[in-house]
Amino acid sequence: MSGTMMENKPLSPSSAEPESGPGGVTPKPSPEHSFAESPVEAPREFSLRRIFRGPEGISALPRWLLYLAMAWVVFEAEAWLAASLQDQLNYFRWRMLIEARLAIAAILPAFAMARIEGRPFGEFGLPWRRAFGRNFWMGALWGIGSLSVLMLALGVCGAYRFGALSLHGPRLWKFAAYYAVLFLLTGFFEDFLMRGYSQWVLARSVNFWPAAVLLSTAFGFIHGANPGEAKAGLVAAGLIGFFFCLTLRRTGDLWWAVGFHMAWDWGESYFYSVPDSGVLLPGHLLNSYFYGPVWLTGGSVGPEGSYLIFVLIGGLWVAFDRTYREVKYKED
C-alpha cells in the first residue's frame, strides 16, 4: 500500500524540507507522509530448519529426540506391514527381514535430518562414495583376525574345541553367505543408530568423547535384552562400542566399524559356531564346544563374556591407535 501512495503522489525536491507556517512554526508531517516513509518488514519465511537452527543455535537434544521418534515410527510401520508375512516365512527369512527393518529404521530418518540440518547424509558416518571400500575391508580383516586371536587363546587354554563339521556341500556356502548379509545389516543398524547421527548431533552439544561414553554405555545396556547375556558381556559390548567410536574418529566414517562388526559376528555365529552375545544361531559350520570355568569360556554369553575379551579390547585400542594416528572425523 505504501508503494502505491508514493507512486501516485511523488514529492518534489523542494518538499523534502517542509516550509515554515505563519509565525515560523513548522507544521507536523501529515499522517500520509509518516505512513509512506515507515519501513515495512518483509514477511518471515517459515521452514523446519528455522525451528531447529535459530540465530543462537538450538540444543542437540530436540534434534536427537526427533530422530529417535522418527526411527520408532518407521520401525512400527514396518512391523505393521510385515505382520502378515510372518506365517509365510521360515526362521531364516524372518530373521533377515527383522535385521533389514532395524537397519532401515535407523538409517532412513537420518535422510530427513540431513534435509533439516542442511547437510549431506554422508556427514553422519556412512558416505556412499566410500561404501565397501578400503576402510570396510580393513575393518573386516581386523574383525575376523582379532576374533581368531581370542579363539586361539581359548583353545590354548583348553577351553574351546572346534568339533566336527555340521554343514556339508552347498549348504556350507549358502549359510556362509546368509550370515555375511545378516550381520552386515546388523552392523548398519547398531553402528549407525549408536555412532551415526546420534554421535554426530550429541558431539556438537557435549563434544565427541562425552557423547561416545554416553552412547557406548547405552550400547552395552541394550544388549541386556539378549537371552543368555551376562554382566561381563554387557561391559564388553559397551567397551567394543567405545572402541568403534575411536575407529570413527580416526577413519572419518563408520565403514571400518561396520566391516569389523560384520566379520566379528560372522566369525562367532557361523565360522567358530559359538554364542554371540548370548545367542547361538542355527546353521553354523561346526559342532564346537567349550570346557572350563565361565570366567574363561564366557558361558552362555560366548567369547564376549570371557575375561580374555578385556585384554583383547585393550590390545585392539593400542594397535589401532598406533596404526591410525590422524583424526579425520569432522566436528564443525
N, C-alpha and C positions, 0 to 999 in steps of 0.2 A: 504493500500500500504506500509506503513512504517513497519508493522509487517512482511511482506513478505521479504523486503530487509534485515531486521535484521536476519531472519532465514537463508537466503542464504549466508550471509557474516558475520558469528559470529566474534566478536572481541576477540583476545587473551588477557589474563590477562595483558601482558606487554604493550598492545596497549592502556590501559586506560590512560597512560600519554604519550603524543606524544614525539618522540625523537627530539632532537635539530638538526638542519641542520648545514651546514657549517657556521662557524663564530659565532656559538652559537645562531643563530636566530631560534626561534621556528616557524615551519610552521603553517599557519592558518588551522583550521579544514576544511575538504573538505565539499562541499555542501551536499554530500551524508550523512555524519555523522550528520550535522546540521539538516537535514530533519528527519533523523531517530530518533533523540533524542528530537525533538519538541513535546510537549504534543498535543494530539488530543482530542478535546471536543466531548463528546457524544451528539448525536442529541437530541434536546429538545422534549419531548413528548407533543403533542397538546391535550388539553382537555377543555371542557366547564368550569370545575372548575378553570382552570388557568385564565380564563377571569374574573371571579367574585371574586377569592380569591388569590390575589397576595401576595408577601412576606410582604408587608406593610399593607395589607388589603385594600379592596375596599369599598367605601361608600355604605350604605344600600340602597340609593335611586335607583341606577340602578337595583338592585335585586327586589325591591318592584315594580318598574315600569314594569319589565319583568313579574312578577306575575300578575299584573293587566292587562297587554296586553294579556297574555295567557287566563285569565279569560274572557276577552271580546271576544276573538276569539272562545273560547268554546261555549259561550252563543250565538253568532251569528250563529255558525254552528248548534247548537241545534234548533235555531229559523228557520233556513232553512229546517231542517229535519221535524220539527213539523208543518210547514205551511200547509202541505197537510192534516193534521189531524183536523184542527180547525173546519171545517164544519161538521165533523163526530162526534164531542164530544159535550156533553151538557156543561152547565156553570160549574158544579161542577168538572167534569173530566178535563176540560180545565184549571181550576184554580189549580187543583192538579198538572197538567203537568207543568204549569208555575213555581210553587214553587220547583218542582223537578229539573227543568232546572237551576234555580238560585242556588240551593244547589250544584249541580254538577259543575257548572261553578266556584263557589267559592272554592270548595274542590279539584277538580281534578288537577288544575295547581300546587297545593301545593305538590303533589306527585313528580312532575317534579323538583320543587325547592328543595325538600328533597334530591333528587339524586344529584343535583348540589351542594348543601351545604354539602353533605356528612353526613347527619344526619337522624335519623329515623323520619318519619312523625309525630309520637306521640308528639314530642317536640313542635310542633306548636299548641298544645292545645287540640287535640282530640285523646288521646291514646286509641286504641281499646280494650286493656286489661281492661280498666275501663268503657267500654261502658255500659250505662244503669245500672250502679252500684249505690252505696250509694250516691255519690255526685249528680247524676241525680235526684234521687227520693227525696232527701232532698231539692234540688232546686225547684222541682215541688211542694213540700209541702209549702215551703216559698212563692212561687208564688201565689198559689190559696189562701193561708192564708192571705197574705198581701192585695190582691185584695178584699177579703171578708171584711177585716177591713175597707177599703176605702168605699165599697158599704154600709156597715153598718152605717158608719158615714154619708153618703149621705142620707140614709134612716132616721136616727135620726133627721137630719136637715129638713126632709120633702121634699127632692129634688129628691128622687127615689122611685118608686113603682114597685114591681115585675110584677104585672099583671097576666093574666091567661095563662095557657099552650097553646102553639101554635103547639106543636107536641104531638102525641099520638102513643102508640103501638110500633111496630118495628122501625118506623121512628125516634122515640126518641133516641134509642140506635144507630141506623145507623148514624145519624148526629153527635152524641157524638163521635163515633169512627172516623168518617170522619175528624172532626175538630181537633181531637188529632193528627192524622197523618199529616194533613195540617200544623199545627203550629209547629210540630216537624221539618218539612222541613224548615219552616220559621226561626226557631231557628238556625238550621245548617247554613243556608245561611247568616243571618245577623251577628250572633255571630262569625262565622269563618272568614267572609270577613273582619270584623272590629277588631276582637280581637284574630284572629288566626295567620296566617302567617304575616299579616300586623303588628300586635302588636309585634310579635317576632322579625321581622327584623328591625323595626324602633327603638325598645328599645335598640338594640345594637349600634345605632348611637347617639340617644339623651337621652337614659335612659328610664326607664319604664314609669314614670308618665308624662313626657312631651309628649311621644308618645300616652299615654292614653288620654290626653287632646285633642291632635290633632285629633285622630280618633273618640273620643266621640263627638266632635264638628261636624265632618263630618257626624256622625251617626244621629245627630239631624237635620242637614241640609237636608239630602236626604229624610227625612220624609215629607218635604215640597211638594213633588210630589203627596202626597195623597190628594184626594178631601176631602174638609171639614176640613182640618188641619188648625191650628191657631198658633200664636206665642207662647202661653203658652204650647201648645202641643209639639212644636219643642224643646223648652227649657227642658221640662220634658223628652223627648226622649233622648236628649243629656245627661242629668243627670243620667237617668237609665243606659245608655251605660257606663258612668263613674263608676257607682256602679258595673256593671258587670266586669269592669277592676279590682276592688277590689276583687271580688269573684275569678277571675282568679289568682290573686297574692297570695291569701290565700289558695285556694284549690289546686293550681298547674295545673289545666286544665279547660276546658270550659264546662264540663258536668253539673256542678251546674248551670251555667248561661243558658245553653240550656234547662234544666228542668224547671227553673223558667220562662224563656221566653215562652215555650210551654204552661205551666199551666196558666200563666197570660193572654195570648192571647185567650186561650180556654175559660177561665172564662169570659172574656169580650164578645167575639163574640158569644159564644154558651150558656153558663150557665146563665149569667146575661143579655144576649141579649141586649148589648149596643154597641155604635160605638167604634171601635178600631182604634185609630189614624185617625179618620175622616171617617172610612168606616164601614157601617152597613151591615153585610153579611146576606144572606137569609139562611133559615134552622136553625134559632135559637130557643131556647127552650121556651122562654116566650114572651108575648106581653107587655114588660116593657115600662116604660115611665118616663120622668124627669119633675120636676117642679122647678121653681126658676130662679135666675139670672145666666147668663152664667159663671161668675167667680166661681160659686159654682158647677154647673152641668157639666161644660165643653162644653156645647152647642153641636155643630156638631162634635166636636173632640171626645167627650165621656169623661169618667172619667180621662183620661190622660190630659185633658185640664182644669180640676178643680184645683183651687189653693190649695186644700187639698192634691193634689199629692205631692207637695213640702214638706209638713210636713211628709207625708208617706216616701218619699225617705230619708229624714234626719233620721227618726226613723230606717229605714232599715239599713242605713250605720252604725249607732251606735250599733244596735243589732248584726249585722254581725261582726263588728269589735271586739266586746267583746266575741262573740261565737267562731270565727275562728281567733285565735291570731297569729298562726305560719305562716310565709311566706314560701310557698312551690314552688313558681314559679322559674324555673331555668333561670338565666340571664347570664350564661357563654357562 
